[in-house]
Amino acid sequence: MLSKEQRAHELAMMITKSFTDTSMELAKSDAEDAGTTKMNIDENTSLDLYLATYQSALAKLNLD
């Protein structure tokens, strides 16, 4: 059985991956529309999302 920390980590990783993949696709589309190959991606947003999701999931798991 996985620990609460591992379960919170896996949930946070799934959500962050989905968000990051979508952000990459949007940045790629924006770059193509602008006629450039440079993509603007803020990796800090993904890290912030991971940390917030992890902390929230862990708090909810600790209620059990």
VEXFIDO-39964 format. One record per atom (N, C-alpha, C, O): residue in three letters; x, y, z. Coordinates in steps of 0.2 Angstrom, whole numbers, padded with zeros to 4 digits, always signed. Layout:
AlaXYZ ...
//
This chain:
Met+0004-0006+0000 Met+0000+0000+0000 Met+0004+0006+0000 Met+0010+0006+0003 Leu+0002+0011-0004 Leu+0006+0017-0004 Leu+0005+0022+0002 Leu-0001+0022+0005 Ser+0010+0025+0004 Ser+0009+0030+0009 Ser+0005+0036+0007 Ser+0004+0037+0001 Lys+0003+0040+0012 Lys-0002+0046+0010 Lys+0003+0051+0006 Lys+0000+0054+0001 Glu+0009+0051+0008 Glu+0013+0056+0004 Glu+0014+0054-0003 Glu+0014+0058-0008 Gln+0015+0047-0004 Gln+0016+0045-0011 Gln+0009+0046-0015 Gln+0010+0047-0021 Arg+0004+0044-0012 Arg-0003+0045-0015 Arg-0004+0053-0017 Arg-0006+0054-0023 Ala-0002+0057-0013 Ala-0003+0064-0014 Ala+0002+0066-0020 Ala+0000+0070-0024 His+0008+0064-0020 His+0013+0065-0025 His+0011+0063-0032 His+0011+0067-0036 Glu+0008+0057-0032 Glu+0006+0054-0038 Glu+0000+0058-0041 Glu+0000+0060-0047 Leu-0005+0060-0037 Leu-0010+0065-0039 Leu-0008+0071-0041 Leu-0010+0074-0047 Ala-0003+0074-0038 Ala+0000+0081-0040 Ala+0003+0080-0046 Ala+0003+0085-0050 Met+0007+0075-0047 Met+0011+0074-0054 Met+0006+0073-0059 Met+0007+0076-0065 Met+0000+0069-0059 Met-0005+0068-0064 Met-0008+0075-0066 Met-0008+0077-0072 Ile-0010+0079-0061 Ile-0013+0085-0062 Ile-0008+0090-0066 Ile-0009+0094-0070 Thr-0002+0090-0063 Thr+0003+0095-0066 Thr+0005+0093-0073 Thr+0006+0097-0077 Lys+0006+0086-0074 Lys+0007+0084-0081 Lys+0002+0086-0086 Lys+0004+0089-0091 Ser-0004+0086-0084 Ser-0010+0088-0088 Ser-0009+0095-0090 Ser-0010+0097-0095 Phe-0008+0099-0084 Phe-0008+0106-0085 Phe-0002+0108-0089 Phe-0002+0112-0094 Thr+0004+0105-0088 Thr+0010+0107-0092 Thr+0009+0105-0099 Thr+0012+0109-0104 Asp+0006+0099-0101 Asp+0005+0097-0108 Asp+0001+0102-0111 Asp+0002+0104-0117 Thr-0004+0104-0108 Thr-0009+0109-0111 Thr-0005+0116-0112 Thr-0006+0119-0117 Ser-0001+0118-0107 Ser+0002+0124-0108 Ser+0007+0124-0114 Ser+0008+0129-0117 Met+0010+0118-0114 Met+0015+0117-0120 Met+0012+0117-0127 Met+0014+0121-0131 Glu+0006+0114-0127 Glu+0002+0114-0134 Glu+0000+0122-0135 Glu+0000+0124-0141 Leu-0002+0125-0130 Leu-0004+0132-0131 Leu+0001+0137-0133 Leu+0001+0141-0138 Ala+0007+0136-0130 Ala+0013+0140-0131 Ala+0015+0138-0139 Ala+0017+0142-0142 Lys+0015+0132-0140 Lys+0017+0130-0147 Lys+0012+0133-0152 Lys+0015+0135-0157 Ser+0006+0133-0151 Ser+0001+0136-0155 Ser+0002+0143-0156 Ser+0002+0146-0161 Asp+0003+0147-0150 Asp+0005+0154-0150 Asp+0011+0155-0154 Asp+0011+0160-0158 Ala+0016+0151-0154 Ala+0022+0152-0157 Ala+0021+0152-0165 Ala+0024+0156-0169 Glu+0017+0147-0167 Glu+0016+0145-0174 Glu+0012+0151-0177 Glu+0013+0154-0182 Asp+0007+0154-0173 Asp+0003+0159-0175 Asp+0007+0166-0176 Asp+0006+0170-0180 Ala+0012+0166-0172 Ala+0016+0172-0172 Ala+0022+0171-0177 Ala+0026+0176-0178 Gly+0022+0165-0180 Gly+0028+0164-0185 Gly+0035+0164-0182 Gly+0039+0165-0186 Thr+0035+0161-0176 Thr+0042+0160-0173 Thr+0042+0153-0170 Thr+0037+0150-0170 Thr+0048+0151-0168 Thr+0049+0145-0165 Thr+0050+0146-0158 Thr+0051+0141-0154 Lys+0050+0152-0155 Lys+0051+0153-0148 Lys+0045+0153-0144 Lys+0040+0156-0146 Met+0045+0148-0139 Met+0039+0147-0135 Met+0040+0150-0128 Met+0046+0149-0125 Asn+0035+0154-0126 Asn+0036+0157-0119 Asn+0032+0152-0114 Asn+0026+0151-0115 Ile+0036+0149-0110 Ile+0033+0144-0105 Ile+0036+0146-0098 Ile+0042+0147-0097 Asp+0031+0147-0093 Asp+0033+0148-0086 Asp+0033+0142-0082 Asp+0028+0140-0080 Glu+0039+0139-0081 Glu+0039+0133-0077 Glu+0038+0134-0070 Glu+0036+0129-0067 Asn+0038+0140-0068 Asn+0036+0141-0061 Asn+0029+0140-0059 Asn+0027+0138-0054 Thr+0025+0141-0064 Thr+0018+0140-0063 Thr+0016+0132-0062 Thr+0012+0131-0058 Ser+0020+0128-0066 Ser+0019+0121-0065 Ser+0021+0119-0058 Ser+0018+0115-0055 Leu+0027+0122-0056 Leu+0030+0120-0049 Leu+0025+0122-0044 Leu+0023+0119-0039 Asp+0022+0128-0045 Asp+0017+0131-0040 Asp+0011+0126-0040 Asp+0008+0125-0034 Leu+0009+0124-0045 Leu+0003+0120-0046 Leu+0004+0113-0042 Leu+0000+0111-0039 Tyr+0010+0110-0044 Tyr+0012+0104-0040 Tyr+0012+0105-0033 Tyr+0009+0101-0029 Leu+0015+0110-0030 Leu+0016+0111-0023 Leu+0009+0112-0020 Leu+0007+0109-0015 Ala+0005+0116-0023 Ala-0002+0117-0020 Ala-0006+0111-0020 Ala-0010+0109-0016 Thr-0006+0107-0026 Thr-0010+0101-0026 Thr-0007+0096-0021 Thr-0012+0092-0018 Tyr-0001+0095-0021 Tyr+0002+0090-0016 Tyr+0000+0092-0009 Tyr-0003+0088-0005 Gln+0000+0098-0007 Gln-0002+0100+0000 Gln-0009+0099+0001 Gln-0011+0097+0006 Ser-0013+0101-0004 Ser-0020+0100-0003 Ser-0022+0093-0003 Ser-0026+0091+0002 Ala-0019+0089-0007 Ala-0021+0081-0007 Ala-0019+0078+0000 Ala-0022+0074+0003 Leu-0013+0080+0002 Leu-0010+0078+0008 Leu-0014+0080+0014 Leu-0016+0076+0019 Ala-0017+0086+0014 Ala-0021+0088+0020 Ala-0028+0084+0020 Ala-0030+0082+0025 Lys-0030+0083+0014 Lys-0037+0079+0014 Lys-0036+0072+0016 Lys-0040+0069+0019 Leu-0030+0069+0014 Leu-0028+0062+0016 Leu-0027+0061+0023 Leu-0029+0056+0026 Asn-0025+0067+0026 Asn-0023+0066+0033 Asn-0030+0067+0037 Asn-0030+0066+0043 Leu-0035+0069+0034 Leu-0042+0069+0038 Leu-0045+0062+0039 Leu-0049+0061+0043 Asp-0042+0057+0035 Asp-0045+0051+0035 Asp-0042+0047+0041 Asp-0044+0041+0043 
//
